[in-house]
Amino acid sequence: MAVCATALSCGPRTPPPTSVARMPVRAERPDTLASMEDSTSARFYVYEPGSLRDPFIRPGTRTSSGTGGPAEPTPPPLTIQGIIFTDSPRAMINGRSVGEGDVIEGATIKKINPNSVEIEFAGKRHTIAYR
């Protein structure tokens, strides 16, 4: 008994068919605008002239402001492991020793207090409590 690797390697070679019967293909393509208007999720798409949509926010999700604009940036997750409060205070944040004026993960250390650290991120000041 012969074992064949492919269908062409078994038996006599036959020429390919000269004509192939084709079935008519009906392409159904709905009108995009009409399908958007009928869709229940179409009301969540907000496109304003002159502004661009954030590609990292999935259409249909609402932001915290509810206006469809970009959400306010939140400061990076910073954890204080310790504070040394002397004439030149230092803090251990995310495993790094930092002082006033240093930048860690995009946030600037503005002031180191005995029980907290004040940072500035995206033009706004935030206070991180030492626990």
N, C-alpha and C positions, 0 to 999 in steps of 0.2 A: 504494500500500500504506500502510495506516495504522499508526502506531507508538503503542503504548499505554503510558502511564506505570504504570498499575495494572490489575489484572484487572477492576476495577469500571468503569474508564473505557472499555473496549472493548465494543462490542455493546450489545444492549438490556439494560436493568436487570431483573434477576429478583429476586423477593422471596426472602428467606432461607427455608430449609426450616423447616417448623413442628415437625417432630419429628426428633430426631437419635438414631440407633441408638447406644446406649452398650454397651460391653463391660463385663462385671463386673470390677472391680478387686479383686484379692486382696492385701490389705496384710499382708505378713509382718513382724511385729515380734517379735523374740526377747525372751524374758524377760531383762531386763537383769541381774538378780542371778544367774540360772543361767549366762548367757554369761560373766560375770565369774569365776565359780567354775571354769568349764571352761577359761578362757584361761590360757595359760602365763605371761603377763605379770602376772596378777593378784597374784602373790606379792610383787611389788615395791611395790604400793600400801600405804603405811603411813598410816593415819589414827588418830590418838589422840584420845580424847575430851578436850575442853577446849583443844586446840591447833589452830592453823590451819596449813594447808600453804602454803609459799612459792609464790606464783603464777609466779615467774620460774624455778623449777626444774621441768623437765619430769618428770611422773610416770614412774617406771620407771628414772630415773637415780639412781645412788647417790652420796652425798656422801662426803667424805673420812673422816668419822667412822664411816660405815657404819650409823648408827642411824636414818637418815632425817630427822634434824634439820638445821637450817641449818648450812652450812659456816662455819668460822672466817673472819672478815674478814681479807683480806690487805692490807698497806699499799699505797698507790698507787705506781705506778712513778716513782721519783725518781732523777734522774741528777745527780751532782755534777760541775760543770764546773771548779770551783776553790775553794780555801780560802785565806782570808787570816787567819793566826793571829797576832793581836796582843792588846793588853789587852782589846779588845772584838772577838772573832773574828766574821768574816762568812763566808758560804759562798754560792757561786753554784749554785743548784739549779734545774733545768728553766728556765734563763734568767732567774731572779729572784734578786736579792741578798737574803739572809735572815740574821737573827741569832738568838741564843738567845731562845726565847719566842715567836718568830713562828710562824704557822700557814701551811702550804702544802699545798694539796689535801687538807685534812682532817687532816694530820699536824702535830703540834707539835714544833718543834725544841727538844730538851732540852739538848744539849751539842754544841759544835763542837770536835773534836780536830784535831791536825795532819794526820791521815790518814783521818779518818772523821767521820761526823755521826750522833749518836744522836737518834732520833725516838720519839715516843709516838703510837701509833695504836690506837684502840679499847681503851684501857686497857693496852696492852702495849708494851714498849720494843723497838725494833729498831735495829740499827746498819747504816749504809750506808757501805761502804768507798769511799774516793776512789782511783780507778785512773788 
